[in-house]
């Protein structure tokens, strides 16, 4: 993982290999890890085990008759990924500041078609204690809980529900 500071957020390049503890080569199973990002005025995160990678913005091809929130598809090193508009799904507005956009690419449960989500910028990758996690959710089917720790208050995105949405949009 590479991190550089910029505009109050961390820019990080993350791949699945970063989910492995570099000192002993084993997954850190004792604490769930999350990749956090900024979207509009909100902070969100996804479980690190579900993240395939964080990529620079991709060229998105709209699909004829594609239903919202499916933005289209993109090619990521020759692999087709569905691109969804998480901003619309979470009712977030575009940022008022100059952001460093990225695409967070997640694998859906079962490892089917990867899903890419454009985000405004990356924050930290964190390891959460059970006490940091809450099942309380805002009124959104796409958020399954929240994390509050070290100055970060972030909604946990429900990857399963995102996959269900992509399936409904392409059916």
C-alpha positions, 0 to 999 in steps of 0.5 A: 500500500502506498500513502501520500497526504493531500488535501486532508485525505490520504491517497492510497493505492491498495491491492488484495495483497495489502490485506495480508500482514507483511510481518508474518504473511497471515491475515489479521483475523482478530480485527476486521479491516476496512478501506475508508473513502470520502463521498460528498460530505460523508465518510464510508468504508468497505471491508478490506477483504471485499476490496480487489483494488483501488484504481485511478478513474476508469473510462465508463461505457454507458449501456443502452437501457441501463437502469440507474444506479448502474453507470455502465461498464469499464475495462480494468486490465481487460476485465469487465467491471460494472460501475455503479453510482454510489453517490446517488444511492447514498444521496451524496452531493459532489464535493465542494473542493478539488478531490482526488477521485478513485474507483474502489473495486469490490468483489461481490459475494461469490466472486462474480462480476467485480463492481467499481464505485467512483469515490471522491478520495481515499482515507485510511485503511483501519482495523476496528475493534468490536466496540468501534462497530455499530449495527445502527444504520441511517435510512439506507439499504446500502449501509449495514452499520457504522464505525467510529474510531480515531476521528473517523465516523464512517458508514459501512457499505453493504457489498451484498446489497450493491451486488443485488442492485447491479443484478436488478439493473442488468436483468 
